[in-house]
């Protein structure tokens, strides 16, 4: 378990993603964006809108099981982005850098940006908005309900049997 938790609301995520877009505009124009799924999907959509970028590719790399970091595995490569030339990679967070290193190896010429960064991974990316401590677990709005506390995905709920 994390030592500290930092809850990000939808409003804050939107503001922070727009702040990231402001930092990225000077590096464009971009041929496209590669969203690192799943966490990078929403920030990528906000940034794509702000930068008027219509081409969005995804890369899926699985590294977490709840709060435990596991072996990184590419489950969907970003084929349309080639080596990354002219592309912007967007993720919600760089933590230990495991996912970022794997994405970098797939797209070595892309510009890598995250909304949030932890010390162990921030040197792997090019641009970020907010740094948080390594011991902080960020609770993103899609991981919480209105209380705000962690809520398991619906797919993990016990099956209700019809009577």
N, C-alpha and C positions, 0 to 999 in steps of 0.2 A: 504494500500500500504506500501511496505517496505521503510525504510528510506534511505537505501543504496543498490546498486546493484553491484554484482561482476560477471563479465562475464568469463566463463570458455570456452576455445577453445577446439577443438578436440585434438590438440597436447598436450595441458596442461592436459586434462583429462587422456590421454594415459600415460603421464609421471607420473602423480600423482597415477594412478592405479598401475603402475609398482613399484613405491616407496612403496605403500601399500603391494604389493606382497613380496618385499624385507623384510619388517617387519614381514610378516606372515610366511615366509618359516621356521623359527626356531621353530614354534609351530606345524608344520605338522609332518608326512604326514596326509592328510585329506582323509576321506572316500568319501566326496563330498562337494559340495558348494550349499548353498541355496541363490538364488538371490531374493532380495526383489523387486518386480515389482511395477513400471516400472523402476524407477531410478537406481536400482541396476543391471539391466540386462547387460549393456555394461561394467561397471567395473568388474562384475563377469566373463564375457567372457574373458577379458584381464587377470585377475588374474588366472582363470582356465588354461589358456594357459601357463602363467609363472610358475605356480606350478604343471603343468602337471596333472591336475585333470580332469577326464573325466565324472564324475557323477555330473550333475547339476539339482537341484530341484528348484522350485519357490514357493514363498508365495506371495499372492496378498492381500494387505491391502490398502483400500482407505481411505485417511484422508484429502486430499487437493481438493479444487475446485479453480483452478487458484492460487491466493495467500491467500485464506481464508482456515483456518484449520477448519475442521468439525469433526463429530463423526467418530471415527475409526471403520472400518468394514472389517472382513476377507472375501474376495470373493473367495479365493482359498488357502486351507491349504497345508502345506508342508509335506504331508503324508509319502513320502519315507524317510524322515529324522528322523523319530521316535521322540525321545526326544532331538535330536541334538548331541548325542554322536559321536565324530569324524567328525562332520560337521562344516563348516565355513559359517557364514552368511555374505553376502556382500550387502551393500546398498551404494548409492551415498552420502547420507547425513543423519546425525541425527540432528534434529532441536529441537523441544520441547520435544522429547522423546516419544510422543504418539505412533507412529508406532513401535519404538524400544521396548517399554514395552510390546506391544501386541505380537511381534515376540518372545521376551524373554519368555513370558508365554507359547508359543507354543513349543519352543526349548530351554528349560532351561540349557541344557548341551553343547550347541554349543558355539563356539567362534564368537563373533560379531565384525565385522570390517566395517568401513565406510571410504570413501575417505575424506570427509569433516565433521566437527563437530562444533556445536554451543554449548555455555556454558550450556544451559538448558538441553541438552540431552547427553553430552559427558560422564557423569558418568555411563550411562546405558550400553555403549558399551565397548569392551575390547581394541580395537586398531583403530587409525585413523591417517591420514597424516597431514591435515591442519585444524586449527581452524579459524573460522570466527566469527564476532560479531553476537549477537542474532538479531540485527536490519538489518542485511544484507540478501538480497534475492539473491541467486545464480541463475544466468541464465546459465543453462547447454546447451551444443551445440545442443542437440535435441530440445530445446525450442526456438532457435533463427535461423535466416537465416544468410547470409553472411554480414549483415549490421553492427554489431550484435545488434539486438533488438528482443523482444519477438514476436513470430509469432504464431497465433492460429493454431491448428491442421486442416488439410484439411477437416476432418469430420464436422467442425463447419462452413465451408464456405457456403454462400448462394447457394442454389440449382440453377443450370443453366438450364433453360427450353429450350428444342429443339423447334425451330420454324418451 
